[in-house]
């Protein structure tokens, strides 16, 4: 699942660029830990992990404040160490001292199928004054919570270039309904030799035991009909599904070089047929709207 971790790091960079660009050159300098917005707890107990520096992350719950020494960025790929601090509850609060730094968080569950952890993202809210709320929106479980804050291009004046990251062993107490999501990618091969179509389903509640899918693509030069199937390299967590088909060079030529296509998908899951139509391009994933809605 290294590719998922890499995509997560890339998502941090994208978040940093977009948000910092909006902030322009306005800066108030480093934040004051004691100047917390309403709603941020002020626990009496304090725990320290390692030897935290001034700009390292601080995590609060109602009961405890955790001061976390920054781990090497490689720790995000290596997995959670055994001796990280443990917290319980559905909400936690993270202090990011430096102006211009953004926070990213990822919940990593168990490795059910043997190819990497089950990944989910908590809800992250910027409360201002350097404080961020991280809220569970997944199942009640124990997660390796990877927290990473850092700067990006366009850092406001007064901020510091850098980052700080740490793990927390996070036990959540409430199960939230996780909505089913899907994405469709039509991609040209980097070498120009054809391309591919990938349909991803995530958090489907129906058993994925009888699956069939077809897709019709229409581009500037004509149409292509394809059968989608589960590829040999797929390694999906329970409730997730990857469907794939290659596009030959001649098929890609028919669709056009700009990657913009219209699509019609028919998906059969356990005897129920779902359909979706829309447009996609090579720059980003499309998010199909299904009739009926996916279970």
C-alpha positions as CSV (number, residue, x, y, z in Angstrom):
1,X,0.0,0.0,0.0
2,X,3.0,2.3,-0.4
3,X,1.3,4.0,-3.3
4,X,-1.6,5.1,-1.0
5,X,0.9,6.6,1.4
6,X,2.6,8.4,-1.4
7,X,-0.8,9.8,-2.6
8,X,-1.5,10.9,1.0
9,X,1.8,12.9,1.1
10,X,0.9,14.4,-2.3
11,X,-2.5,15.4,-0.9
12,X,-0.7,17.3,1.9
13,X,1.3,19.3,-0.7
14,X,-1.9,20.1,-2.7
15,X,-3.6,21.2,0.5
16,X,-0.7,23.4,1.4
17,X,-0.5,25.1,-2.0
18,X,-4.2,25.8,-2.3
19,X,-4.8,27.2,1.2
20,X,-1.6,29.2,1.5
21,X,-2.3,30.8,-1.9
22,X,-5.5,32.1,-0.5
23,X,-3.8,33.5,2.6
24,X,-1.5,35.8,0.5
25,X,1.2,37.5,2.5
26,X,-0.8,38.2,5.6
27,X,1.0,36.7,8.6
28,X,0.7,37.0,12.4
29,X,3.8,34.9,13.2
30,X,4.0,31.9,15.5
31,X,0.9,31.0,17.4
32,X,0.5,31.1,21.2
33,X,-0.4,27.8,22.8
34,X,-2.4,29.5,25.5
35,X,-4.5,31.5,23.1
36,X,-6.9,28.7,22.3
37,X,-10.3,29.2,20.7
38,X,-13.5,28.3,22.6
39,X,-14.1,24.6,22.7
40,X,-10.4,23.6,22.9
41,X,-10.0,21.7,26.2
42,X,-7.5,22.7,28.8
43,X,-6.5,19.4,30.4
44,X,-4.5,19.3,33.6
45,X,-2.4,16.2,32.8
46,X,0.6,16.5,30.4
47,X,2.5,13.6,28.7
48,X,5.7,14.0,26.7
49,X,6.8,11.6,24.0
50,X,10.6,11.9,23.3
51,X,12.1,15.3,23.2
52,X,9.7,17.7,21.5
53,X,11.0,20.8,19.9
54,X,9.2,24.1,20.0
55,X,7.5,23.6,16.7
56,X,6.5,20.0,17.2
57,X,2.9,18.9,17.5
58,X,0.8,19.2,20.6
59,X,-2.4,17.1,20.9
60,X,-5.2,17.6,23.5
61,X,-8.1,15.6,24.6
62,X,-10.4,16.5,27.5
63,X,-8.1,14.6,29.9
64,X,-4.5,14.9,28.6
65,X,-2.2,17.1,26.6
66,X,0.4,15.2,24.5
67,X,3.6,16.8,23.4
68,X,5.0,14.8,20.5
69,X,8.6,14.7,19.3
70,X,8.7,14.9,15.5
71,X,9.4,11.6,13.7
72,X,11.3,11.4,10.4
73,X,9.1,11.7,7.4
74,X,10.0,8.1,6.5
75,X,7.9,7.0,9.5
76,X,4.8,7.7,7.5
77,X,5.8,4.7,5.3
78,X,7.3,2.5,7.9
79,X,4.3,2.2,10.2
80,X,3.5,3.1,13.8
81,X,6.1,2.3,16.5
82,X,5.0,0.3,19.5
83,X,5.7,3.0,22.1
84,X,3.6,5.9,20.8
85,X,1.1,7.6,23.1
86,X,-2.5,6.3,23.3
87,X,-5.7,8.3,23.5
88,X,-9.4,7.5,23.5
89,X,-12.4,9.5,22.2
90,X,-13.9,10.7,18.9
91,X,-12.4,14.2,18.9
92,X,-9.0,15.5,19.5
93,X,-7.3,18.9,19.1
94,X,-3.9,19.6,17.5
95,X,-1.8,22.7,18.0
96,X,0.4,23.8,15.0
97,X,2.6,26.6,16.1
98,X,3.9,28.0,12.9
99,X,1.9,30.4,10.8
100,X,1.4,29.0,7.3
101,X,1.6,25.4,8.3
102,X,-1.3,23.1,7.5
103,X,-2.4,19.9,9.1
104,X,-3.1,16.5,7.5
105,X,-4.4,13.4,9.3
106,X,-4.9,9.8,8.3
107,X,-6.4,6.9,10.2
108,X,-4.7,3.6,9.5
109,X,-6.6,0.5,10.6
110,X,-5.7,-3.2,10.5
111,X,-4.0,-5.0,7.5
112,X,-7.0,-7.3,6.8
113,X,-6.0,-8.6,3.4
114,X,-2.2,-8.5,3.7
115,X,-1.3,-5.6,1.5
116,X,-1.4,-2.6,3.7
117,X,-3.6,-0.9,6.3
118,X,-7.2,0.0,5.8
119,X,-7.1,3.8,5.3
120,X,-9.7,6.4,6.2
121,X,-9.6,10.2,6.7
122,X,-11.0,11.9,9.8
123,X,-12.8,15.2,9.5
124,X,-10.3,18.1,10.0
125,X,-11.4,21.6,10.9
126,X,-9.2,24.7,11.2
127,X,-10.3,26.4,14.4
128,X,-7.9,29.3,14.0
129,X,-5.0,30.5,16.3
130,X,-3.0,27.4,15.3
131,X,-5.6,24.9,16.5
132,X,-7.2,22.1,14.5
133,X,-10.0,19.7,15.4
134,X,-9.6,16.1,14.2
135,X,-12.9,14.1,14.4
136,X,-13.5,10.4,13.8
137,X,-16.0,9.7,11.0
138,X,-15.4,6.0,10.6
139,X,-16.0,2.9,12.6
140,X,-15.2,2.6,16.3
141,X,-11.8,0.9,16.4
142,X,-8.1,1.5,17.3
143,X,-6.2,3.3,14.6
144,X,-2.6,4.4,13.9
145,X,-3.3,8.1,13.5
146,X,-0.6,9.8,11.3
147,X,-0.5,13.5,11.9
148,X,1.6,15.8,9.7
149,X,1.9,19.5,9.7
150,X,4.2,21.6,7.5
151,X,4.8,24.5,5.2
152,X,4.5,24.7,1.4
153,X,5.3,27.0,-1.5
154,X,4.0,30.5,-0.9
155,X,4.6,30.4,2.9
156,X,3.4,33.7,4.4
157,X,6.0,36.1,5.7
158,X,6.7,35.4,9.3
159,X,6.3,31.6,9.0
160,X,9.0,28.9,9.0
161,X,9.7,26.4,6.3
162,X,9.6,22.9,7.7
163,X,7.3,20.2,9.1
164,X,6.5,18.1,12.1
165,X,4.9,14.7,12.1
166,X,4.0,12.0,14.7
167,X,1.8,9.0,15.3
168,X,-0.9,8.6,18.0
169,X,-2.6,5.3,18.9
170,X,-6.2,6.5,18.6
171,X,-9.1,4.4,20.0
172,X,-12.5,5.8,18.8
173,X,-15.7,5.1,20.6
174,X,-18.5,5.8,18.1
175,X,-19.2,4.1,14.8
176,X,-20.3,6.6,12.0
177,X,-22.0,5.6,8.8
178,X,-19.3,5.8,6.1
179,X,-20.9,6.8,2.7
180,X,-20.1,4.7,-0.3
181,X,-17.9,6.5,-2.8
182,X,-16.7,5.8,-6.3
183,X,-14.2,7.2,-8.8
184,X,-13.4,6.7,-12.5
185,X,-10.1,7.3,-14.1
186,X,-9.4,7.2,-17.9
187,X,-5.6,7.5,-18.2
188,X,-3.2,7.5,-21.1
189,X,0.0,5.5,-20.7
190,X,3.1,7.7,-20.1
191,X,4.9,5.9,-23.0
192,X,2.0,6.7,-25.4
193,X,1.2,3.0,-25.8
194,X,-2.5,2.9,-25.1
195,X,-4.1,3.6,-21.7
196,X,-6.4,2.2,-19.1
197,X,-9.8,2.6,-17.4
198,X,-10.1,2.1,-13.6
199,X,-13.3,2.1,-11.6
200,X,-13.0,2.2,-7.8
201,X,-15.7,1.6,-5.3
202,X,-15.1,2.2,-1.6
203,X,-17.1,1.2,1.5
204,X,-19.8,-0.7,-0.3
205,X,-22.1,-2.6,2.2
206,X,-23.3,-5.2,-0.3
207,X,-21.3,-8.4,-0.5
208,X,-19.0,-8.2,-3.5
209,X,-19.3,-11.8,-4.6
210,X,-21.0,-11.4,-8.0
211,X,-19.6,-8.5,-10.0
212,X,-19.9,-7.5,-13.7
213,X,-19.3,-4.1,-15.4
214,X,-19.2,-2.6,-18.8
215,X,-18.4,0.9,-19.9
216,X,-19.0,2.9,-23.1
217,X,-16.6,5.7,-23.8
218,X,-17.1,8.4,-26.4
219,X,-14.4,10.8,-27.4
220,X,-13.6,13.2,-30.3
221,X,-12.9,10.4,-32.7
222,X,-15.6,7.9,-31.8
223,X,-16.6,5.4,-29.2
224,X,-15.1,2.4,-27.4
225,X,-17.0,-0.3,-25.5
226,X,-15.1,-2.2,-22.7
227,X,-15.7,-5.0,-20.2
228,X,-14.3,-4.1,-16.8
229,X,-12.9,-6.9,-14.5
230,X,-11.0,-7.2,-11.3
231,X,-7.3,-7.1,-12.1
232,X,-4.8,-9.6,-10.8
233,X,-2.9,-6.8,-9.0
234,X,-6.0,-5.5,-7.1
235,X,-5.6,-5.7,-3.3
236,X,-8.9,-4.2,-1.9
237,X,-9.9,-4.0,1.7
238,X,-13.4,-5.5,2.5
239,X,-16.1,-3.3,1.0
240,X,-13.8,-1.9,-1.6
241,X,-13.6,-2.9,-5.3
242,X,-11.3,-2.2,-8.2
243,X,-12.4,-2.8,-11.8
244,X,-10.0,-2.3,-14.7
245,X,-9.5,-2.5,-18.5
246,X,-6.6,-1.7,-20.7
247,X,-7.0,0.6,-23.7
248,X,-5.1,-0.2,-26.9
249,X,-3.2,2.5,-28.8
250,X,-5.9,2.4,-31.5
251,X,-8.6,2.8,-28.9
252,X,-6.9,5.7,-27.3
253,X,-6.5,7.3,-30.8
254,X,-10.2,6.9,-31.3
255,X,-11.0,8.6,-28.1
256,X,-8.6,11.5,-28.7
257,X,-5.4,12.7,-27.3
258,X,-6.8,15.2,-24.8
259,X,-8.3,12.5,-22.6
260,X,-11.8,14.1,-22.5
261,X,-14.5,11.5,-22.8
262,X,-18.2,10.9,-22.0
263,X,-19.0,7.6,-20.3
264,X,-21.9,5.3,-19.6
265,X,-21.2,2.6,-17.0
266,X,-23.4,-0.5,-16.2
267,X,-22.4,-2.2,-13.0
268,X,-24.0,-5.4,-11.6
269,X,-23.4,-6.2,-7.9
270,X,-25.0,-9.3,-6.5
271,X,-27.9,-9.3,-9.0
272,X,-28.7,-5.5,-8.8
273,X,-27.8,-3.3,-11.8
274,X,-26.5,0.2,-11.2
275,X,-25.9,2.8,-14.0
276,X,-24.0,6.1,-14.2
277,X,-23.2,8.6,-17.0
278,X,-21.0,11.6,-17.1
279,X,-17.8,13.1,-18.4
280,X,-14.1,12.4,-17.5
281,X,-10.7,13.7,-18.4
282,X,-7.2,12.7,-17.8
283,X,-6.4,15.4,-15.3
284,X,-8.6,14.2,-12.4
285,X,-10.8,11.4,-11.3
286,X,-14.5,11.5,-12.1
287,X,-17.1,10.8,-9.4
288,X,-20.0,8.9,-11.0
289,X,-23.5,9.4,-9.8
290,X,-25.3,6.1,-9.7
291,X,-28.9,5.0,-10.3
292,X,-30.0,3.6,-7.9
293,X,-27.5,4.8,-5.3
294,X,-24.7,2.3,-4.4
295,X,-25.4,0.3,-1.2
